[in-house]
């Protein structure tokens, strides 16, 4: 897919915020001394009076965001996923989630594709953390188009939303007239009858490529993009499992507590199905080029293809 247009979803986040700011005066963006990296600097340039740099104080930033929401503003609090979900978990839980405040959290640099920053910054636990907060919507877009749509949907949703964005440029796969983003609804990218591949975020494009490789071997794989992990599209997941009989989940996140766990929770209750989870195993990441890390941790198209074949 080297000839396909690629854009990092953190870039999409910054551009979407700037567009949102033009239409809505109540939108305020907060950052924790990372405006250049999270791309909220795009909003800051356009609306400096509505951008607040809270410094390297993520916990305080979430408190400020909560106060702004209580005062009628729509704050987008932004930082790396490790800091937004990890360091500030207590404040997100108690100051935003508990009172059900209308705060949107833009978490960039998620997963191992952070690359050379290494294990301390490669947050593979954020989806699991955010899923546990009652009422928190969790979105993990797969490309530029979906990321921009996610920001708009987050604004329109009344209540707390966690959005996950990446540092590595990924292929644009949703540039189709029929594409529609709807919170809590998965998207069938490829029909198939032999096995279902359910993916989220960065690996979605790689899953489509893996499905093409499987097709060459006579395996008809259904590919579903789950951009909203909470609330999960349970109806689509159950229907696909019943249709194909086997399910593979793929995510740039720990296999504990993320998309795979959400899918297994639903299927164990409503349609017991054999599931293989592909993601980061019970381990930390490491420093290295993002593309090489994606390959080493088994999230590239070839690795997904091989794992699905072995599962069959």
C-alpha positions in Angstrom: 0.0 0.0 0.0 3.0 2.3 -0.5 1.2 4.2 -3.2 -1.8 5.0 -1.0 -2.0 8.4 0.7 -0.9 8.2 4.3 -1.6 10.7 7.2 -1.0 10.4 10.9 -4.3 10.6 12.8 -2.8 13.1 15.2 -2.5 15.4 12.2 -6.2 14.8 11.5 -7.0 15.7 15.1 -5.3 19.0 14.9 -6.9 20.0 11.6 -10.3 18.9 12.8 -10.0 21.0 16.0 -9.3 24.1 13.9 -12.3 23.5 11.7 -14.5 22.8 14.8 -13.3 26.1 16.3 -14.5 28.1 13.3 -18.0 26.8 13.8 -18.3 26.7 17.6 -17.1 29.5 19.9 -17.5 27.4 23.0 -14.8 24.9 21.9 -11.6 25.4 24.0 -8.5 23.3 23.6 -6.1 22.4 26.4 -2.6 21.0 26.1 0.2 19.9 28.4 3.2 21.5 26.8 2.9 19.3 23.7 1.0 21.4 21.2 3.6 20.7 18.4 3.4 17.0 18.9 -0.4 16.6 19.5 -1.0 19.1 16.6 -3.2 21.2 18.8 -0.8 24.0 17.7 -3.0 24.3 14.5 -5.9 25.4 16.7 -3.7 27.6 18.8 -2.5 29.5 15.7 -6.1 30.1 14.6 -7.6 30.8 18.1 -4.9 31.7 20.5 -7.4 33.1 23.0 -9.1 29.6 23.2 -6.0 27.5 23.6 -4.7 26.9 27.1 -1.2 25.4 27.7 -1.4 23.8 31.1 2.3 22.9 31.2 3.6 19.5 32.1 0.7 19.0 34.5 -1.7 16.6 32.9 -3.7 15.9 36.1 -4.3 19.6 36.6 -5.2 20.0 33.0 -8.1 17.4 33.4 -9.3 19.4 36.4 -9.2 22.6 34.4 -11.1 20.9 31.6 -13.7 19.7 34.1 -14.2 23.3 35.3 -14.6 24.6 31.8 -17.2 22.0 31.0 -19.1 22.8 34.2 -19.1 26.5 33.0 -20.6 25.5 29.6 -17.5 25.3 27.4 -16.6 22.2 25.4 -13.0 21.5 26.3 -10.7 19.2 24.3 -7.9 18.1 26.7 -4.9 16.9 24.8 -1.7 15.0 25.6 0.1 11.7 24.8 -2.1 8.7 25.6 0.3 7.6 28.4 -0.3 10.9 30.2 -3.9 11.5 29.3 -5.1 8.1 30.3 -2.3 6.9 32.5 -0.9 9.7 34.5 -4.3 11.5 34.8 -6.5 8.5 35.3 -7.7 9.5 38.8 -8.7 13.0 37.6 -10.4 11.7 34.5 -12.3 9.2 36.6 -13.3 11.4 39.5 -13.4 14.9 38.0 -14.8 14.1 34.5 -16.4 10.7 34.5 -18.1 10.7 37.9 -20.0 14.0 37.3 -20.5 13.1 33.6 -19.0 16.3 32.4 -18.8 17.2 28.7 -15.0 16.8 28.3 -13.4 15.4 25.2 -9.9 13.8 25.7 -7.6 13.8 22.6 -4.9 11.2 23.3 -2.2 11.1 20.7 1.0 8.9 20.4 -0.8 5.7 21.5 0.6 2.2 21.0 4.0 0.9 20.0 4.0 3.0 16.8 5.3 5.9 19.0 8.6 4.3 18.0 11.9 5.5 19.4 10.3 7.1 22.5 10.2 3.5 23.9 8.2 1.6 26.4 7.6 4.5 28.9 5.7 6.4 26.2 4.1 3.5 24.2 0.7 3.3 25.9 -0.9 -0.1 25.2 -3.2 0.1 28.2 -5.3 3.2 27.6 -8.3 1.6 26.0 -8.6 -0.8 28.9 -8.4 2.0 31.4 -10.9 4.2 29.7 -13.4 1.3 29.1 -13.7 0.9 32.8 -15.0 4.5 33.4 -18.8 4.4 33.5 -20.3 6.5 30.7 -17.0 7.1 28.9 -17.2 6.8 25.1 -14.0 5.3 23.6 -13.1 6.0 20.0 -10.0 4.7 18.0 -10.1 5.9 14.4 -8.4 4.0 11.6 -7.4 6.9 9.3 -7.6 10.6 8.5 -11.2 10.7 7.4 -12.4 8.7 10.4 -10.4 10.7 12.8 -11.9 14.0 11.6 -15.4 12.4 11.8 -14.6 11.2 15.3 -13.8 14.7 16.5 -17.1 16.1 15.1 -19.0 13.2 16.6 -17.3 13.7 20.0 -18.4 17.3 20.0 -22.0 16.4 19.2 -22.1 13.8 21.9 -23.2 15.0 25.4 -20.7 13.5 27.9 -17.1 12.4 28.2 -15.3 11.0 25.2 -11.8 9.5 24.9 -10.3 9.6 21.4 -7.1 7.7 20.5 -4.7 9.0 17.8 -1.4 7.8 16.4 2.0 9.2 15.6 2.7 7.0 12.5 1.2 7.9 9.2 -1.4 5.4 8.1 -3.2 4.7 4.8 -6.4 6.6 4.0 -9.0 3.8 3.6 -12.3 5.5 4.2 -12.3 7.9 1.2 -15.5 6.5 -0.2 -18.8 8.4 -0.9 -20.8 5.8 1.1 -18.6 6.1 4.2 -20.6 7.2 7.3 -19.3 7.6 10.8 -21.7 6.8 13.6 -20.9 6.4 17.3 -21.2 2.8 18.4 -21.5 1.4 14.9 -18.9 -0.8 13.2 -18.1 -0.7 9.5 -18.0 -3.8 7.3 -15.0 -3.1 5.0 -15.0 -6.5 3.3 -17.6 -9.2 3.2 -16.5 -12.8 3.8 -17.9 -16.2 4.9 -14.9 -18.2 6.2 -13.6 -16.0 9.1 -14.2 -12.6 10.6 -11.4 -10.1 11.3 -12.4 -7.4 13.7 -9.9 -4.5 13.9 -9.5 -1.1 15.3 -7.1 1.8 14.7 -3.7 1.5 13.0 -4.0 -2.2 12.0 -7.3 -1.9 10.1 -5.5 -1.1 6.8 -3.1 -4.0 7.4 -6.1 -6.4 8.0 -7.5 -5.4 4.6 -4.2 -6.3 3.0 -4.0 -9.5 4.9 -7.5 -10.4 3.7 -6.4 -10.0 0.1 -3.5 -12.4 0.8 -6.0 -14.9 2.3 -8.2 -14.5 -0.7 -5.4 -15.7 -2.9 -5.3 -18.8 -0.8 -9.0 -19.4 -1.2 -9.9 -18.0 2.3 -12.9 -15.5 2.3 -12.3 -13.2 5.2 -14.8 -10.7 6.5 -13.2 -7.5 7.7 -14.9 -5.2 10.2 -13.6 -1.8 11.4 -14.6 -1.0 15.0 -13.8 2.7 15.5 -16.0 2.9 18.6 -14.9 0.4 21.2 -17.3 1.7 23.8 -20.2 1.4 23.2 -19.4 -1.6 21.1 -21.5 -2.6 18.1 -22.7 -5.8 19.7 -25.2 -6.6 17.0 -22.7 -6.5 14.2 -20.1 -8.5 16.2 -22.6 -11.3 17.1 -24.0 -11.5 13.6 -20.5 -11.8 12.1 -19.5 -14.5 14.5 -22.6 -16.5 13.7 -22.0 -16.1 10.0 -18.4 -17.2 9.9 -17.9 -19.3 13.0 -14.5 -17.9 13.9 -13.3 -14.4 14.9 -9.9 -12.7 15.0 -9.5 -9.4 16.8 -6.6 -7.1 15.9 -5.4 -4.0 17.8 -2.4 -1.9 18.5 -3.1 -2.3 22.2 -2.7 -4.9 24.9 -4.7 -8.1 24.3 -5.8 -7.6 27.9 -8.8 -5.2 28.3 -9.0 -3.7 24.8 -11.0 -4.5 21.7 -10.3 -8.3 21.9 -11.6 -8.4 25.5 -14.7 -6.3 24.6 -15.5 -8.7 21.7 -15.0 -11.8 23.9 -17.2 -10.3 26.6 -20.1 -10.0 24.1 -19.6 -13.3 22.3 -19.2 -15.4 25.5 -22.6 -14.1 26.6 -24.5 -14.0 23.3 -22.8 -16.3 20.7 -20.0 -18.5 22.1 -17.3 -18.4 19.4 -13.6 -19.3 19.1 -11.6 -16.1 19.1 -8.0 -15.3 18.5 -6.7 -12.0 19.8 -3.8 -10.3 18.0 -2.3 -7.4 19.7 0.5 -6.6 22.2 0.9 -9.6 24.4 1.6 -9.3 28.2 4.8 -7.3 27.6 6.2 -3.8 27.3 7.2 -2.3 24.0 10.7 -1.2 23.2 12.6 1.6 21.4 12.9 1.4 17.6 11.5 2.6 14.2 7.7 2.5 14.3 7.3 0.4 11.2 9.8 -2.2 12.5 8.0 -2.3 15.8 4.7 -2.9 14.1 6.3 -5.8 12.3 8.1 -7.2 15.3 4.9 -7.2 17.4 3.0 -8.9 14.7 0.6 -6.2 13.5 1.8 -5.9 9.9 -0.2 -7.4 7.0 2.1 -10.4 6.6 2.1 -11.3 10.3 -1.7 -11.0 10.5 -2.1 -13.2 7.4 0.1 -15.9 8.9 -1.7 -15.8 12.3 -5.1 -16.0 10.7 -4.0 -18.9 8.5 -2.7 -20.8 11.5 -5.9 -20.2 13.3 -7.9 -21.7 10.5 
